[in-house]
Amino acid sequence: MPRSVSRVSYGGRGGDLHVVTITPNAAHAKGHGTPAAERGPVVVVTANVHGDECTGTGAVIRLLPLLESELLRGAVHLYPSLNPDGLERRVRRVPEDDQDLNRQFPGDPTGTPAERLAHAAWTDLSARQPHLLIDLHADAPGALPYALVDRAVSLKSEARSNIEAVSLAAATASGLTVMHDYPDDRYLRFRLDRSLSGAALNRLRVPAVTVEAGPRLVLDTEAVDVTVRAVLGMLTHLGMLDAPAPPHAQRISDGPWRRDNGPRASTTGLLLPRARAGVRLERGAVVAEVRGFSGALLEEVRADSPGFVLAPAERSHVVAGVSVCTWATAEPS
């Protein structure tokens, strides 16, 4: 059957994790080999690892009938929500222990609630032996949709270059602006190697792409559409169907670019963005203003380097020392 549903028990109040597996139906896969799932790539698509980021959940629901009718080869395993308790309560973290699930992989079967949840999800998805993992997220309102490539910090020289190149090619096929993650030192300091995509790359040695699209807490129709097209484009890149992703209207195709901290305010007050996401700026350009409640201008926050705003800060008030945006800067060759 082209669609099957399984469950992963983890003991949360939101119930089991659901996994929907799509394989080609016999008529559609005719001429592409049989059995279809054994003759093509295996891809895992995960969503809602952060409970307040529901764009991916909406995209998975939209993808199910499309994949049932369009998948030509291989198998796609879709996890609509890895954090159903957080989704129900509209919070980012695992509610039971207030931990960030996306810093817990591969988890611990005897650990905290977040570690046990991570272990249950990790055990199930790793057993499926994927060739690519696609993790679906959301960002701030007004953010540029982008595909993010992790750092294979556990690998050396050619092995690292090869798996990052495979991830980069998949990310490029999404049609979105492609970003490399923070430099190695900050990548490790932020424990991004323990994120789901980072752990897939560094522990399973599986290429991985994170898609960031849309605001948190709501299902934005446009963001869901963007995410669906990005996933279909990556599956097309693997030869699993025929639905290449058109370049997103805001795609910045040159580069390479990397995600970085934006410039920081040196005063406290109301934060007024002055630069839209995706608009190129030179060093010294004004990115945001900080104003007092009287309207007085307290500071103009300026770009530290050439680049563009990737995502505005999700705040209207800023204190000294806090970044006013997520920034895109040039990735050294």
DRENFILO-781708 format. One record per atom (N, C-alpha, C): residue number from 1; atom name; x, y, z. Coordinates in steps of 0.1 Angstrom, whole numbers. Layout:
<recs>
(NUM CA (X Y Z)),
...
</recs>
This chain:
<recs>
(1 N (8 -12 0)),
(1 CA (0 0 0)),
(1 C (9 12 0)),
(2 N (5 23 -7)),
(2 CA (13 35 -8)),
(2 C (14 43 5)),
(3 N (4 41 14)),
(3 CA (5 49 27)),
(3 C (3 39 38)),
(4 N (12 40 48)),
(4 CA (10 33 61)),
(4 C (13 42 72)),
(5 N (7 39 84)),
(5 CA (9 47 96)),
(5 C (14 39 107)),
(6 N (25 43 114)),
(6 CA (30 36 126)),
(6 C (31 46 137)),
(7 N (33 41 149)),
(7 CA (34 50 161)),
(7 C (47 47 169)),
(8 N (52 57 175)),
(8 CA (63 56 183)),
(8 C (59 61 197)),
(9 N (60 52 207)),
(9 CA (56 55 221)),
(9 C (67 62 228)),
(10 N (64 73 235)),
(10 CA (74 80 243)),
(10 C (69 84 256)),
(11 N (56 82 260)),
(11 CA (51 84 273)),
(11 C (47 99 275)),
(12 N (45 107 265)),
(12 CA (40 120 267)),
(12 C (25 121 268)),
(13 N (20 132 273)),
(13 CA (6 133 274)),
(13 C (-1 136 261)),
(14 N (7 140 251)),
(14 CA (2 142 238)),
(14 C (0 130 230)),
(15 N (3 118 236)),
(15 CA (2 105 229)),
(15 C (14 102 221)),
(16 N (13 91 213)),
(16 CA (25 86 206)),
(16 C (28 96 194)),
(17 N (41 94 190)),
(17 CA (45 101 177)),
(17 C (39 93 166)),
(18 N (34 100 156)),
(18 CA (29 93 144)),
(18 C (40 94 133)),
(19 N (41 83 125)),
(19 CA (50 82 113)),
(19 C (41 78 102)),
(20 N (41 85 91)),
(20 CA (34 82 79)),
(20 C (44 78 68)),
(21 N (43 66 63)),
(21 CA (52 62 52)),
(21 C (45 61 39)),
(22 N (51 68 29)),
(22 CA (46 68 16)),
(22 C (56 61 6)),
(23 N (50 51 -1)),
(23 CA (58 44 -12)),
(23 C (49 45 -24)),
(24 N (56 44 -36)),
(24 CA (48 45 -49)),
(24 C (37 35 -50)),
(25 N (26 39 -56)),
(25 CA (16 28 -59)),
(25 C (21 21 -71)),
(26 N (17 9 -73)),
(26 CA (23 0 -83)),
(26 C (21 6 -97)),
(27 N (9 12 -100)),
(27 CA (6 17 -113)),
(27 C (15 29 -116)),
(28 N (17 38 -106)),
(28 CA (25 50 -109)),
(28 C (39 47 -110)),
(29 N (44 37 -103)),
(29 CA (58 33 -103)),
(29 C (62 24 -114)),
(30 N (53 21 -123)),
(30 CA (55 11 -134)),
(30 C (67 16 -142)),
(31 N (76 8 -144)),
(31 CA (88 11 -152)),
(31 C (99 17 -144)),
(32 N (97 19 -131)),
(32 CA (108 24 -122)),
(32 C (113 13 -113)),
(33 N (110 1 -115)),
(33 CA (116 -10 -107)),
(33 C (106 -14 -96)),
(34 N (108 -26 -92)),
(34 CA (100 -32 -81)),
(34 C (108 -40 -72)),
(35 N (105 -41 -59)),
(35 CA (96 -32 -52)),
(35 C (101 -18 -51)),
(36 N (92 -8 -53)),
(36 CA (96 6 -54)),
(36 C (104 11 -43)),
(37 N (100 7 -30)),
(37 CA (107 13 -19)),
(37 C (122 8 -18)),
(38 N (125 -4 -24)),
(38 CA (138 -9 -23)),
(38 C (147 -5 -35)),
(39 N (141 2 -45)),
(39 CA (148 6 -57)),
(39 C (151 21 -57)),
(40 N (149 28 -46)),
(40 CA (152 42 -46)),
(40 C (156 47 -32)),
(41 N (158 60 -31)),
(41 CA (163 66 -18)),
(41 C (152 65 -8)),
(42 N (156 65 5)),
(42 CA (148 66 16)),
(42 C (150 80 22)),
(43 N (139 88 24)),
(43 CA (140 101 30)),
(43 C (131 102 42)),
(44 N (137 108 53)),
(44 CA (129 111 65)),
(44 C (126 126 65)),
(45 N (113 130 67)),
(45 CA (109 144 68)),
(45 C (103 145 82)),
(46 N (109 154 90)),
(46 CA (104 157 103)),
(46 C (99 171 105)),
(47 N (90 173 114)),
(47 CA (84 186 117)),
(47 C (81 188 131)),
(48 N (81 201 135)),
(48 CA (75 205 148)),
(48 C (84 199 160)),
(49 N (97 199 158)),
(49 CA (106 196 169)),
(49 C (105 207 179)),
(50 N (103 219 175)),
(50 CA (99 230 184)),
(50 C (84 231 184)),
(51 N (78 230 195)),
(51 CA (63 229 196)),
(51 C (56 242 190)),
(52 N (62 253 190)),
(52 CA (56 265 185)),
(52 C (58 267 170)),
(53 N (66 258 164)),
(53 CA (68 260 149)),
(53 C (60 249 142)),
(54 N (49 254 137)),
(54 CA (39 244 131)),
(54 C (39 244 116)),
(55 N (47 253 109)),
(55 CA (47 253 95)),
(55 C (49 239 89)),
(56 N (59 232 95)),
(56 CA (62 219 90)),
(56 C (51 209 91)),
(57 N (44 210 102)),
(57 CA (32 201 104)),
(57 C (22 203 93)),
(58 N (19 215 90)),
(58 CA (10 218 79)),
(58 C (15 213 66)),
(59 N (28 215 64)),
(59 CA (34 210 51)),
(59 C (33 195 50)),
(60 N (36 188 61)),
(60 CA (35 173 60)),
(60 C (21 169 57)),
(61 N (11 175 63)),
(61 CA (-3 171 59)),
(61 C (-6 174 45)),
(62 N (-1 185 40)),
(62 CA (-3 188 25)),
(62 C (5 179 16)),
(63 N (17 174 21)),
(63 CA (25 165 13)),
(63 C (19 151 11)),
(64 N (11 147 21)),
(64 CA (7 133 20)),
(64 C (0 129 7)),
(65 N (-11 136 4)),
(65 CA (-18 132 -9)),
(65 C (-9 135 -21)),
(66 N (-1 145 -21)),
(66 CA (8 148 -32)),
(66 C (18 136 -34)),
(67 N (24 132 -24)),
(67 CA (33 120 -25)),
(67 C (26 107 -29)),
(68 N (14 105 -24)),
(68 CA (7 93 -28)),
(68 C (4 93 -43)),
(69 N (2 104 -49)),
(69 CA (-1 104 -63)),
(69 C (11 106 -72)),
(70 N (22 112 -66)),
(70 CA (33 116 -75)),
(70 C (46 108 -72)),
(71 N (48 101 -61)),
(71 CA (61 95 -58)),
(71 C (63 83 -68)),
(72 N (75 83 -74)),
(72 CA (78 74 -84)),
(72 C (87 62 -79)),
(73 N (96 65 -69)),
(73 CA (105 55 -64)),
(73 C (109 59 -50)),
(74 N (114 49 -43)),
(74 CA (119 51 -30)),
(74 C (108 51 -19)),
(75 N (111 57 -8)),
(75 CA (101 57 3)),
(75 C (104 70 11)),
(76 N (93 77 16)),
(76 CA (94 89 24)),
(76 C (87 86 37)),
(77 N (94 88 48)),
(77 CA (88 86 61)),
(77 C (86 100 67)),
(78 N (74 104 70)),
(78 CA (70 117 75)),
(78 C (66 117 89)),
(79 N (71 126 98)),
(79 CA (68 127 112)),
(79 C (61 141 113)),
(80 N (48 141 114)),
(80 CA (41 154 114)),
(80 C (44 162 127)),
(81 N (47 156 138)),
(81 CA (51 164 150)),
(81 C (60 155 159)),
(82 N (72 160 161)),
(82 CA (81 154 171)),
(82 C (79 159 185)),
(83 N (71 169 187)),
(83 CA (69 175 200)),
(83 C (54 178 201)),
(84 N (45 168 201)),
(84 CA (31 170 202)),
(84 C (26 177 215)),
(85 N (33 175 226)),
(85 CA (29 182 238)),
(85 C (32 197 237)),
(86 N (43 200 231)),
(86 CA (46 214 229)),
(86 C (37 221 219)),
(87 N (33 213 208)),
(87 CA (23 218 199)),
(87 C (10 221 205)),
(88 N (5 212 214)),
(88 CA (-7 214 221)),
(88 C (-7 226 230)),
(89 N (4 228 237)),
(89 CA (5 239 246)),
(89 C (11 252 240)),
(90 N (14 251 227)),
(90 CA (19 263 220)),
(90 C (32 268 226)),
(91 N (41 259 230)),
(91 CA (54 263 235)),
(91 C (65 257 227)),
(92 N (77 263 227)),
(92 CA (88 259 219)),
(92 C (94 246 225)),
(93 N (96 245 238)),
(93 CA (103 234 244)),
(93 C (94 223 248)),
(94 N (100 212 253)),
(94 CA (92 201 258)),
(94 C (86 205 271)),
(95 N (73 206 273)),
(95 CA (66 212 284)),
(95 C (70 205 298)),
(96 N (73 192 297)),
(96 CA (74 185 310)),
(96 C (87 189 317)),
(97 N (98 193 310)),
(97 CA (110 197 317)),
(97 C (116 210 311)),
(98 N (109 216 302)),
(98 CA (113 229 297)),
(98 C (127 229 290)),
(99 N (129 218 283)),
(99 CA (142 216 276)),
(99 C (140 217 261)),
(100 N (150 222 254)),
(100 CA (149 223 239)),
(100 C (152 210 233)),
(101 N (142 204 228)),
(101 CA (143 190 222)),
(101 C (154 190 211)),
(102 N (156 201 204)),
(102 CA (165 202 193)),
(102 C (179 204 197)),
(103 N (182 201 210)),
(103 CA (196 200 215)),
(103 C (198 187 223)),
(104 N (190 177 221)),
(104 CA (190 165 229)),
(104 C (194 153 221)),
(105 N (195 153 208)),
(105 CA (197 141 200)),
(105 C (211 136 201)),
(106 N (213 123 202)),
(106 CA (204 112 200)),
(106 C (195 108 212)),
(107 N (196 116 223)),
(107 CA (187 113 234)),
(107 C (193 102 244)),
(108 N (184 99 254)),
(108 CA (188 90 264)),
(108 C (176 83 269)),
(109 N (175 70 268)),
(109 CA (162 63 272)),
(109 C (159 63 287)),
(110 N (169 67 295)),
(110 CA (167 68 310)),
(110 C (169 82 315)),
(111 N (169 92 306)),
(111 CA (172 106 309)),
(111 C (160 114 312)),
(112 N (161 127 310)),
(112 CA (150 136 312)),
(112 C (138 134 302)),
(113 N (126 139 304)),
(113 CA (116 137 295)),
(113 C (120 141 280)),
(114 N (127 152 279)),
(114 CA (131 156 265)),
(114 C (141 146 260)),
(115 N (150 141 268)),
(115 CA (160 131 263)),
(115 C (154 118 259)),
(116 N (143 114 267)),
(116 CA (136 102 264)),
(116 C (128 104 251)),
(117 N (122 115 249)),
(117 CA (115 118 236)),
(117 C (125 118 225)),
(118 N (136 125 226)),
(118 CA (146 125 215)),
(118 C (151 111 212)),
(119 N (153 102 223)),
(119 CA (158 89 220)),
(119 C (147 81 213)),
(120 N (135 82 216)),
(120 CA (124 75 209)),
(120 C (123 78 195)),
(121 N (124 91 192)),
(121 CA (123 96 178)),
(121 C (136 91 170)),
(122 N (147 93 177)),
(122 CA (160 90 170)),
(122 C (161 75 167)),
(123 N (157 66 176)),
(123 CA (157 52 174)),
(123 C (149 48 162)),
(124 N (137 54 161)),
(124 CA (128 50 151)),
(124 C (133 55 137)),
(125 N (137 68 136)),
(125 CA (141 73 123)),
(125 C (154 67 119)),
(126 N (164 65 128)),
(126 CA (177 59 124)),
(126 C (175 45 119)),
(127 N (165 38 124)),
(127 CA (163 24 120)),
(127 C (158 23 105)),
(128 N (153 35 100)),
(128 CA (148 35 87)),
(128 C (159 37 76)),
(129 N (171 40 81)),
(129 CA (183 41 73)),
(129 C (181 51 61)),
(130 N (178 63 65)),
(130 CA (176 73 54)),
(130 C (188 77 47)),
(131 N (186 81 34)),
(131 CA (197 87 26)),
(131 C (197 102 28)),
(132 N (186 108 33)),
(132 CA (185 123 35)),
(132 C (175 125 46)),
(133 N (178 134 55)),
(133 CA (169 139 65)),
(133 C (165 154 62)),
(134 N (152 157 61)),
(134 CA (148 171 59)),
(134 C (140 174 72)),
(135 N (144 184 79)),
(135 CA (138 189 91)),
(135 C (131 202 89)),
(136 N (118 203 92)),
(136 CA (110 215 89)),
(136 C (108 224 101)),
(137 N (112 237 99)),
(137 CA (111 246 110)),
(137 C (104 259 106)),
(138 N (102 269 115)),
(138 CA (97 282 112)),
(138 C (106 292 119)),
(139 N (105 305 115)),
(139 CA (114 315 121)),
(139 C (105 327 125)),
(140 N (111 339 125)),
(140 CA (103 351 129)),
(140 C (94 356 118)),
(141 N (84 363 121)),
(141 CA (76 370 111)),
(141 C (85 379 102)),
(142 N (84 379 89)),
(142 CA (92 387 81)),
(142 C (105 381 77)),
(143 N (108 369 82)),
(143 CA (121 363 79)),
(143 C (121 358 64)),
(144 N (133 357 59)),
(144 CA (136 351 46)),
(144 C (135 336 46)),
(145 N (127 330 38)),
(145 CA (127 315 38)),
(145 C (141 310 34)),
(146 N (146 300 40)),
(146 CA (159 295 36)),
(146 C (161 280 40)),
(147 N (171 274 33)),
(147 CA (175 260 36)),
(147 C (189 261 42)),
(148 N (190 254 53)),
(148 CA (202 255 62)),
(148 C (210 242 61)),
(149 N (223 243 60)),
(149 CA (232 232 59)),
(149 C (240 232 72)),
(150 N (240 220 79)),
(150 CA (248 219 91)),
(150 C (263 217 89)),
(151 N (271 218 99)),
(151 CA (285 216 99)),
(151 C (288 201 103)),
(152 N (296 194 95)),
(152 CA (300 180 98)),
(152 C (312 181 107)),
(153 N (311 186 119)),
(153 CA (323 189 127)),
(153 C (330 177 132)),
(154 N (323 165 132)),
(154 CA (329 153 137)),
(154 C (337 146 126)),
(155 N (337 151 114)),
(155 CA (344 144 103)),
(155 C (356 152 98)),
(156 N (365 146 92)),
(156 CA (377 152 87)),
(156 C (378 153 72)),
(157 N (384 163 67)),
(157 CA (389 165 53)),
(157 C (378 160 43)),
(158 N (382 150 35)),
(158 CA (374 146 24)),
(158 C (360 141 29)),
(159 N (359 133 40)),
(159 CA (346 128 44)),
(159 C (337 140 48)),
(160 N (343 150 54)),
(160 CA (334 161 57)),
(160 C (330 169 45)),
(161 N (339 171 36)),
(161 CA (336 178 24)),
(161 C (325 171 16)),
(162 N (326 158 15)),
(162 CA (317 150 7)),
(162 C (303 151 13)),
(163 N (301 149 26)),
(163 CA (287 149 31)),
(163 C (281 163 31)),
(164 N (290 173 33)),
(164 CA (284 187 33)),
(164 C (281 190 18)),
(165 N (288 185 9)),
(165 CA (285 188 -5)),
(165 C (272 182 -9)),
(166 N (269 169 -5)),
(166 CA (256 163 -7)),
(166 C (245 171 -1)),
(167 N (247 175 11)),
(167 CA (236 183 18)),
(167 C (234 196 11)),
(168 N (245 202 6)),
(168 CA (244 215 -1)),
(168 C (236 214 -14)),
(169 N (239 203 -21)),
(169 CA (232 200 -34)),
(169 C (217 199 -31)),
(170 N (213 191 -21)),
(170 CA (199 190 -18)),
(170 C (193 203 -14)),
(171 N (200 211 -5)),
(171 CA (194 224 -1)),
(171 C (192 233 -13)),
(172 N (202 233 -23)),
(172 CA (200 241 -35)),
(172 C (188 237 -43)),
(173 N (185 224 -43)),
(173 CA (173 220 -50)),
(173 C (160 224 -44)),
(174 N (160 230 -32)),
(174 CA (148 235 -25)),
(174 C (142 247 -32)),
(175 N (151 254 -39)),
(175 CA (147 267 -45)),
(175 C (148 279 -36)),
(176 N (152 276 -24)),
(176 CA (154 287 -14)),
(176 C (168 292 -13)),
(177 N (169 304 -6)),
(177 CA (183 308 -3)),
(177 C (190 298 6)),
(178 N (202 295 3)),
(178 CA (209 284 10)),
(178 C (219 291 20)),
(179 N (219 286 32)),
(179 CA (227 291 42)),
(179 C (235 280 49)),
(180 N (248 283 51)),
(180 CA (256 274 60)),
(180 C (254 279 74)),
(181 N (255 270 84)),
(181 CA (253 273 97)),
(181 C (265 281 103)),
(182 N (264 284 116)),
(182 CA (274 292 123)),
(182 C (288 285 121)),
(183 N (298 293 122)),
(183 CA (312 287 122)),
(183 C (314 276 133)),
(184 N (323 267 130)),
(184 CA (325 255 139)),
(184 C (325 258 154)),
(185 N (332 268 158)),
(185 CA (333 271 172)),
(185 C (320 274 179)),
(186 N (312 283 172)),
(186 CA (299 286 177)),
(186 C (289 275 175)),
(187 N (290 268 164)),
(187 CA (282 256 161)),
(187 C (282 246 173)),
(188 N (294 244 178)),
(188 CA (296 235 189)),
(188 C (292 241 202)),
(189 N (295 254 204)),
(189 CA (291 261 216)),
(189 C (276 261 218)),
(190 N (269 263 207)),
(190 CA (254 263 207)),
(190 C (248 249 207)),
(191 N (256 239 207)),
(191 CA (252 225 207)),
(191 C (244 221 195)),
(192 N (247 227 184)),
(192 CA (239 224 172)),
(192 C (243 210 166)),
(193 N (254 204 171)),
(193 CA (256 190 167)),
(193 C (247 181 174)),
(194 N (239 186 184)),
(194 CA (229 178 191)),
(194 C (215 181 186)),
(195 N (214 190 176)),
(195 CA (201 192 169)),
(195 C (198 180 161)),
(196 N (186 178 156)),
(196 CA (183 166 149)),
(196 C (191 166 136)),
(197 N (191 177 128)),
(197 CA (198 176 116)),
(197 C (213 175 118)),
(198 N (218 182 129)),
(198 CA (232 181 132)),
(198 C (237 167 136)),
(199 N (228 161 144)),
(199 CA (231 147 149)),
(199 C (230 137 137)),
(200 N (221 139 128)),
(200 CA (220 131 116)),
(200 C (233 132 108)),
(201 N (238 144 106)),
(201 CA (250 146 98)),
(201 C (262 140 106)),
(202 N (263 143 119)),
(202 CA (276 140 126)),
(202 C (276 126 132)),
(203 N (264 120 135)),
(203 CA (264 107 141)),
(203 C (260 96 132)),
(204 N (249 99 124)),
(204 CA (244 89 115)),
(204 C (252 89 101)),
(205 N (259 100 99)),
(205 CA (266 103 86)),
(205 C (256 103 75)),
(206 N (244 110 78)),
(206 CA (233 111 68)),
(206 C (232 126 64)),
(207 N (233 129 51)),
(207 CA (231 143 47)),
(207 C (218 148 53)),
(208 N (218 161 56)),
(208 CA (206 167 62)),
(208 C (204 182 58)),
(209 N (192 186 57)),
(209 CA (188 200 54)),
(209 C (177 204 63)),
(210 N (178 216 68)),
(210 CA (168 222 76)),
(210 C (161 233 68)),
(211 N (148 233 67)),
(211 CA (140 243 60)),
(211 C (134 252 70)),
(212 N (136 265 69)),
(212 CA (131 276 78)),
(212 C (121 284 70)),
(213 N (108 284 73)),
(213 CA (99 292 66)),
(213 C (87 296 75)),
(214 N (83 308 74)),
(214 CA (70 312 81)),
(214 C (72 316 95)),
(215 N (62 322 101)),
(215 CA (63 326 115)),
(215 C (59 315 124)),
(216 N (62 316 137)),
(216 CA (58 306 147)),
(216 C (43 308 151)),
(217 N (38 297 157)),
(217 CA (25 297 163)),
(217 C (13 297 154)),
(218 N (14 300 141)),
(218 CA (3 299 132)),
(218 C (7 292 120)),
(219 N (-3 286 113)),
(219 CA (-1 280 100)),
(219 C (-3 290 89)),
(220 N (7 296 85)),
(220 CA (7 306 74)),
(220 C (7 298 61)),
(221 N (-4 301 53)),
(221 CA (-6 294 40)),
(221 C (6 295 31)),
(222 N (11 307 29)),
(222 CA (22 309 20)),
(222 C (34 302 25)),
(223 N (37 302 38)),
(223 CA (49 295 43)),
(223 C (47 280 41)),
(224 N (35 274 43)),
(224 CA (33 260 40)),
(224 C (36 257 26)),
(225 N (31 266 17)),
(225 CA (33 263 2)),
(225 C (48 263 -1)),
(226 N (55 273 5)),
(226 CA (70 274 3)),
(226 C (77 261 7)),
(227 N (73 256 19)),
(227 CA (79 244 25)),
(227 C (76 232 16)),
(228 N (63 231 12)),
(228 CA (60 219 3)),
(228 C (68 219 -9)),
(229 N (69 231 -16)),
(229 CA (77 231 -28)),
(229 C (91 228 -26)),
(230 N (97 232 -15)),
(230 CA (111 230 -11)),
(230 C (113 215 -10)),
(231 N (104 208 -3)),
(231 CA (106 193 0)),
(231 C (104 186 -14)),
(232 N (94 190 -22)),
(232 CA (93 183 -35)),
(232 C (105 185 -44)),
(233 N (111 197 -43)),
(233 CA (123 200 -51)),
(233 C (134 191 -47)),
(234 N (136 189 -34)),
(234 CA (147 180 -29)),
(234 C (144 165 -33)),
(235 N (132 161 -32)),
(235 CA (129 147 -36)),
(235 C (131 146 -51)),
(236 N (128 156 -59)),
(236 CA (130 155 -73)),
(236 C (145 154 -76)),
(237 N (153 162 -68)),
(237 CA (168 161 -69)),
(237 C (173 147 -68)),
(238 N (166 139 -59)),
(238 CA (170 125 -57)),
(238 C (164 115 -67)),
(239 N (156 121 -76)),
(239 CA (150 112 -86)),
(239 C (138 104 -82)),
(240 N (131 110 -71)),
(240 CA (120 102 -65)),
(240 C (107 107 -71)),
(241 N (106 118 -77)),
(241 CA (94 123 -84)),
(241 C (98 134 -94)),
(242 N (89 141 -100)),
(242 CA (91 151 -110)),
(242 C (84 164 -107)),
(243 N (89 171 -97)),
(243 CA (83 184 -93)),
(243 C (94 193 -88)),
(244 N (103 198 -98)),
(244 CA (114 206 -94)),
(244 C (109 219 -88)),
(245 N (116 224 -78)),
(245 CA (112 236 -71)),
(245 C (116 249 -79)),
(246 N (107 257 -82)),
(246 CA (111 270 -89)),
(246 C (118 279 -79)),
(247 N (127 287 -83)),
(247 CA (134 296 -74)),
(247 C (124 305 -66)),
(248 N (126 305 -53)),
(248 CA (117 314 -45)),
(248 C (119 329 -50)),
(249 N (108 336 -49)),
(249 CA (109 350 -54)),
(249 C (120 358 -46)),
(250 N (123 355 -34)),
(250 CA (133 362 -26)),
(250 C (146 355 -25)),
(251 N (148 345 -33)),
(251 CA (160 337 -33)),
(251 C (172 345 -36)),
(252 N (182 344 -28)),
(252 CA (195 350 -31)),
(252 C (205 339 -35)),
(253 N (208 338 -48)),
(253 CA (214 326 -53)),
(253 C (229 327 -53)),
(254 N (235 338 -52)),
(254 CA (250 338 -51)),
(254 C (254 335 -37)),
(255 N (267 336 -34)),
(255 CA (271 332 -21)),
(255 C (285 326 -23)),
(256 N (288 316 -14)),
(256 CA (280 311 -3)),
(256 C (278 320 9)),
(257 N (267 318 16)),
(257 CA (263 326 28)),
(257 C (263 317 40)),
(258 N (265 323 52)),
(258 CA (263 316 64)),
(258 C (255 324 74)),
(259 N (248 317 83)),
(259 CA (240 323 93)),
(259 C (249 328 104)),
(260 N (246 340 109)),
(260 CA (254 346 119)),
(260 C (246 355 129)),
(261 N (252 359 140)),
(261 CA (245 368 149)),
(261 C (245 382 142)),
(262 N (234 389 144)),
(262 CA (233 402 138)),
(262 C (240 412 147)),
(263 N (241 425 143)),
(263 CA (247 435 152)),
(263 C (238 437 165)),
(264 N (245 441 175)),
(264 CA (239 442 188)),
(264 C (236 456 192)),
(265 N (225 458 199)),
(265 CA (222 471 204)),
(265 C (231 474 216)),
(266 N (234 487 218)),
(266 CA (242 491 229)),
(266 C (234 499 239)),
(267 N (221 501 236)),
(267 CA (212 508 245)),
(267 C (199 500 247)),
(268 N (191 504 256)),
(268 CA (178 497 258)),
(268 C (167 506 254)),
(269 N (157 500 247)),
(269 CA (145 508 243)),
(269 C (137 500 233)),
(270 N (128 507 226)),
(270 CA (119 502 216)),
(270 C (128 499 203)),
(271 N (126 487 197)),
(271 CA (133 483 186)),
(271 C (125 485 173)),
(272 N (130 493 164)),
(272 CA (123 496 151)),
(272 C (132 491 140)),
(273 N (128 480 133)),
(273 CA (137 475 122)),
(273 C (137 486 111)),
(274 N (148 487 104)),
(274 CA (150 496 93)),
(274 C (154 489 80)),
(275 N (156 476 81)),
(275 CA (160 468 69)),
(275 C (152 456 68)),
(276 N (146 454 56)),
(276 CA (138 442 53)),
(276 C (148 430 51)),
(277 N (143 418 54)),
(277 CA (150 406 52)),
(277 C (153 404 37)),
(278 N (165 400 34)),
(278 CA (169 397 20)),
(278 C (174 409 12)),
(279 N (175 421 18)),
(279 CA (179 433 11)),
(279 C (194 435 14)),
(280 N (203 435 3)),
(280 CA (217 436 5)),
(280 C (221 449 12)),
(281 N (230 449 22)),
(281 CA (235 460 29)),
(281 C (250 460 29)),
(282 N (256 472 29)),
(282 CA (270 473 31)),
(282 C (273 475 46)),
(283 N (285 472 50)),
(283 CA (290 475 63)),
(283 C (287 490 67)),
(284 N (281 492 79)),
(284 CA (278 505 83)),
(284 C (264 509 80)),
(285 N (256 502 72)),
(285 CA (243 505 69)),
(285 C (234 504 81)),
(286 N (224 512 83)),
(286 CA (215 511 94)),
(286 C (206 499 93)),
(287 N (206 490 103)),
(287 CA (198 479 103)),
(287 C (185 481 111)),
(288 N (186 488 122)),
(288 CA (175 491 131)),
(288 C (178 503 140)),
(289 N (167 509 145)),
(289 CA (168 520 154)),
(289 C (163 515 168)),
(290 N (169 522 178)),
(290 CA (164 520 192)),
(290 C (159 534 196)),
(291 N (146 535 201)),
(291 CA (140 547 205)),
(291 C (134 546 219)),
(292 N (133 557 226)),
(292 CA (127 558 239)),
(292 C (112 559 237)),
(293 N (105 559 248)),
(293 CA (90 560 247)),
(293 C (86 574 244)),
(294 N (94 584 245)),
(294 CA (91 597 240)),
(294 C (93 599 225)),
(295 N (99 588 219)),
(295 CA (102 589 204)),
(295 C (116 593 201)),
(296 N (123 597 212)),
(296 CA (137 601 209)),
(296 C (146 590 204)),
(297 N (154 593 194)),
(297 CA (163 583 188)),
(297 C (175 581 198)),
(298 N (176 569 203)),
(298 CA (187 565 212)),
(298 C (199 559 205)),
(299 N (196 552 194)),
(299 CA (208 546 187)),
(299 C (203 541 173)),
(300 N (212 542 164)),
(300 CA (211 535 151)),
(300 C (220 523 151)),
(301 N (215 511 150)),
(301 CA (223 499 150)),
(301 C (227 496 136)),
(302 N (240 495 134)),
(302 CA (246 494 120)),
(302 C (252 480 117)),
(303 N (252 477 105)),
(303 CA (257 464 101)),
(303 C (272 463 103)),
(304 N (277 452 109)),
(304 CA (291 450 112)),
(304 C (299 445 99)),
(305 N (291 440 89)),
(305 CA (298 434 77)),
(305 C (288 435 66)),
(306 N (292 434 54)),
(306 CA (283 433 43)),
(306 C (274 420 44)),
(307 N (262 421 39)),
(307 CA (253 410 40)),
(307 C (238 414 40)),
(308 N (230 406 47)),
(308 CA (216 410 47)),
(308 C (209 404 59)),
(309 N (198 410 63)),
(309 CA (190 404 74)),
(309 C (184 391 69)),
(310 N (186 381 77)),
(310 CA (180 368 74)),
(310 C (166 367 81)),
(311 N (166 372 94)),
(311 CA (154 372 102)),
(311 C (154 383 112)),
(312 N (144 392 112)),
(312 CA (144 402 123)),
(312 C (142 396 136)),
(313 N (147 403 146)),
(313 CA (145 398 160)),
(313 C (130 398 163)),
(314 N (126 388 170)),
(314 CA (112 386 173)),
(314 C (109 393 186)),
(315 N (111 406 186)),
(315 CA (109 414 198)),
(315 C (106 429 194)),
(316 N (99 436 202)),
(316 CA (97 450 200)),
(316 C (105 459 210)),
(317 N (111 452 220)),
(317 CA (119 460 229)),
(317 C (132 452 230)),
(318 N (143 460 231)),
(318 CA (157 454 231)),
(318 C (165 460 243)),
(319 N (173 452 249)),
(319 CA (182 456 259)),
(319 C (197 456 254)),
(320 N (205 464 260)),
(320 CA (219 465 255)),
(320 C (226 451 255)),
(321 N (233 448 244)),
(321 CA (240 436 242)),
(321 C (232 425 234)),
(322 N (220 428 230)),
(322 CA (212 418 223)),
(322 C (212 420 208)),
(323 N (213 410 200)),
(323 CA (213 411 186)),
(323 C (199 416 181)),
(324 N (199 425 171)),
(324 CA (186 430 166)),
(324 C (181 422 154)),
(325 N (188 411 150)),
(325 CA (184 403 139)),
(325 C (193 391 138)),
(326 N (189 381 130)),
(326 CA (198 371 125)),
(326 C (204 376 112)),
(327 N (217 375 110)),
(327 CA (224 381 99)),
(327 C (229 370 89)),
(328 N (230 374 76)),
(328 CA (236 365 66)),
(328 C (249 372 62)),
(329 N (260 365 63)),
(329 CA (273 371 59)),
(329 C (280 361 50)),
(330 N (290 366 43)),
(330 CA (297 357 33)),
(330 C (304 345 40)),
(331 N (302 334 35)),
(331 CA (309 322 40)),
(331 C (323 321 33)),
(332 N (334 321 41)),
(332 CA (347 320 35)),
(332 C (348 307 26)),
(333 N (355 309 15)),
(333 CA (357 298 5)),
(333 C (366 287 11)),
</recs>
